[in-house]
Structure formats: structure tokens, C-alpha cells
């Protein structure tokens, strides 16, 4: 059953009416409602297209957080073969908010690392809603170091509201772990490509996305803080999240103009949650194309490319 967002309420009424008519026909074979139901289907498709044509930043934030949106595990299962998960930071524990391991993308050996939010109550609690603790970032550091030693490109899938801010995480060095993960990203002599598949929240996202190439799904978000957190700080009122979302410039379209990301991956009409297979396939194509850009380059050239990317970040937006 489709989960409708607040701004999709008119659409839910139309689609619900079409389903009611078809249910009526299933219970009484003498009732012919297909023509009327088909007309409602056409109306619903037009409404869906119009709704998603000009989403506000806050509406995009809602889409990025949709519970049925494909998560890291879905992408790994669909796009990668020979998946071999690797666990633990060799110091404290294994953080289930971070998935990582060896795999092949279109036959190319890679190291895959990503945030996993979970898909139901049990797995969301197990995965801590995609909010990594220090051991999650230290696991990522370990896997990136392994990839560098064996000459394997690194693929990261970003989907987190931010790093976990709990007392235990702070005691175990959350800030230091995030900083070292970011440092490791910058030092790699192998290509690092990232895709923001949902939320890219604060340093928790940057720690995986300090990459040679960063892509975002069309309706994903990437920001220094959540709209609610920003509103609480600036206006002392978390209900001003709509205004905060506008001010944060967190959409893929804004970030491409600013030069923070390198490309936008188009989503199916109505968002990735409506046709997950299509969205996943588009991400797979983008990953393959981004990795191909670095074929034949040595470690120094790859590091220089990444360095120049971040030194010039924002210049495009300032020039405009």
C-alpha cells in the first residue's frame, strides 16, 4: 500500500477512488467501472506529474525521507555481484548503521560503503535509523584503507540524517572519527565516487562523500543540518522548517549550481519510492560512468583531481 506524503493528499483521493471502483467490480462481476477507473488513472498520472514538477525544498526533504524509498541494501542487492560484507572497526564493535564490503559493479571489483536506515521498525532500530556511531566511521576508514592497498575503487551510498549525537558516541570520539574518515577520503589513491540516495546530513554524510565525484538523486537532499534543526537554532521554532529548507539550499538542483555536486540522477515520476527498480538502475548507470572517468589515471592524478574539486567548490555559484 502506497504511503502518501502530506502534499500528495489530493492524489491519494483520486487513486483511492479508482481502487474502490475496481474493488467494487471484483466483488460484483456485473458492475463495469473500468472506463471510469481508467479516467481516474489518467487524472492521477497528470496530478502526479504536476505535483513533482515544482517541488519546494521542504517537499523534497519529505520525499528524500520517504519510508518506501530504496535504501543502501536495496542498491547493493540489485547492482552489485559477489557481495562480501565486512564487519567491525577492530576496536569497539560493528555499527549496523554502516554497511560495507567487497563486491563487483558490472564486473569491476570495488569496495562499497553506505548508510543503511532499515525498512521496518525492527530493522530501523537495529540500524539506528542510519545514524552512525564512531565505530561506523572507523569501519569505513578500515575498508577504505583496504581498498587503497588493493587498488579497488570505492563507492559510497549516502543516506543519513546525520551522525548519532548520543552521549556514548561523543565519549568514544564521534568528531574525531568523522574527521579521520573525511581525511581518509581525501588521501585515497583510488577513485572514490558517491551518490546521495536519500538524506545527506551534516558531517555524517561528508565523511563518506568527500569524493572525486558526487551525484545526487533528483529528490534527495544534502545539507549542513536538517531543516528542523536549522529552524530550532535560527528561529527557536522547529515548525519553521519550510523556511529553513529554502535557506539551506539543500536540493540537488541548488547544489549542482554551486558546484558542490557533479551530477543529478533523474528519478522516476513520483519519486524513487514509486519505481524503485528504475531509480536503482539509474544510479548504477551513473556509478559506472563516474568510475570510467578515472580509468588509466595513477594515484597522484586521482588525488589531485579530488583536491582541485574541493578547492574550487563554490566558485561556480559565486561567479553566477
Secondary structure, 3 states (H helix, E strand, C coil): CCCCCHHHHHHHHHHHHHHHHHHHHHHCCCCCCHHHHHHHHHHHHHHHHHHHHCCCHHHHHHHHCCCCCCCHHHHHHHHEEEEEECCCCCCCCCCCCEEEEEEEECCEEEEEEEECCCCCHHHHHHCHHHCCCHHHHHHHHHHHHHHHHHCCEEEEEEEECCCCCCHHHHHCCHHHHHHHHHHHHHHCCCCEEEEEEEEEEHHHHHHHHCCCEEEEECCCEEECCCHHHHHHHHCCCHHHHHHHHHHHCCEHHHHHHHCCCCEEECCCCCCCCCCHHHHHHHHHHHHHHHHHCCCCCCHHHHHHHHHHHHHCCCHHHHHC
